[in-house]
Amino acid sequence: MAAKLRYVDPTRTPGLFARSYAAFAAGRFAKFISRHINWKIDPLLLRVTRGRVATTLVFPTALLETRGARSGARRRNAIIYFHDGDRVIIVASNAGSSKHPAWYHNLSAHPDVTLGGIPMRATAVNDEAERERLWVLADRVFPAFASYRYDAANAGRRIPIVQLTRRDDKRSKSLVR
């Protein structure tokens, strides 16, 4: 895959179709499909279409490549993202599930990742004021995040927000193929 991410402006309000699709994505059926089917299909779709098509349709999605927390094996997941200055922001929502997604545990153990073929370093955002600011932007990009936050909070989970910053080192070459 080419090392290129489409720039995603989080201040842009989503259109009617995007808002409607997000409302569908916040429903029980769509969450079930997302948790059990889409996460398996999307990495393949993104690789085959060079990052152009995923089941998220209108929402900006890229292939996140991590190393397994224990195994060190390469893992690929489709992730909704947006830009915040020079950083790329991703959200470990897991569709509001009671558990963090496996990719979050992987990047916590091995923070050197690639997103859309670009070598990056992952860092969790812990500052509450910054998290609140980023949630406003995230909700504009993917309005279903608000529903996911509500569900996760009811399950006793705080959804992590992760910032990715570009890295240009020799180690990154081994992750990009």
C-alpha positions, -999 to 999 in steps of 0.1 A, spaced: 0 0 0 12 35 -8 24 55 22 -4 80 20 -34 89 41 -62 111 29 -63 142 51 -94 142 73 -105 176 86 -124 170 118 -140 205 119 -160 197 88 -196 187 96 -206 153 81 -233 153 54 -267 138 57 -257 104 44 -228 102 68 -250 112 98 -276 87 88 -250 59 84 -235 69 118 -270 66 133 -273 31 118 -238 22 131 -248 31 167 -276 5 166 -274 -29 182 -274 -48 148 -246 -27 133 -225 -30 165 -229 -68 164 -218 -68 127 -189 -45 134 -176 -66 164 -180 -100 147 -177 -96 109 -165 -62 97 -132 -63 117 -123 -94 97 -133 -81 63 -120 -45 64 -83 -53 66 -86 -74 34 -108 -48 17 -83 -20 25 -53 -40 13 -70 -51 -19 -84 -16 -28 -52 2 -16 -71 19 12 -101 31 -8 -129 8 4 -140 -4 38 -173 -14 53 -173 21 70 -182 35 36 -181 73 40 -159 74 72 -121 78 69 -106 44 75 -70 32 72 -52 0 79 -34 0 113 -6 -24 116 6 -34 151 27 -62 166 10 -86 189 15 -77 226 27 -112 235 34 -129 202 50 -101 183 31 -113 152 19 -87 127 -18 -76 132 -39 -55 109 -71 -37 118 -92 -11 100 -94 21 120 -114 53 117 -90 83 120 -88 120 116 -60 146 117 -53 171 145 -24 193 132 5 170 125 -10 141 145 -34 115 135 -61 106 161 -77 71 165 -102 59 190 -102 25 207 -140 24 209 -146 -13 201 -181 -2 193 -188 6 229 -179 -29 242 -169 -35 278 -133 -44 266 -106 -25 248 -99 -38 212 -69 -61 209 -51 -36 187 -51 -11 217 -33 -37 239 -9 -44 210 1 -7 205 4 -2 242 30 -29 243 46 -20 210 39 17 202 57 17 168 29 11 143 20 19 107 -12 36 96 -20 34 59 16 23 54 31 53 72 54 46 102 40 62 133 44 61 171 13 57 193 7 75 225 -25 74 246 -40 108 253 -46 111 291 -50 148 297 -87 153 304 -90 188 287 -73 174 256 -95 143 256 -126 165 258 -113 187 229 -106 156 208 -140 140 216 -157 170 200 -136 165 169 -141 127 169 -179 130 172 -179 152 141 -159 127 121 -179 97 133 -211 107 152 -216 71 165 -186 76 189 -210 94 213 -232 63 215 -201 41 219 -189 63 248 -222 59 265 -222 21 261 -186 18 273 -192 40 303 -222 19 313 -199 -12 311 -173 5 333 -148 13 305 -132 46 295 -125 46 258 -89 54 250 -80 81 225 -46 76 208 -24 101 190 -1 89 162 29 109 152 50 102 122 83 85 127 111 82 102 136 56 114 152 24 100 131 2 122 99 14 105 110 -2 72 104 -37 87 67 -30 94 59 -15 60 55 -41 32 
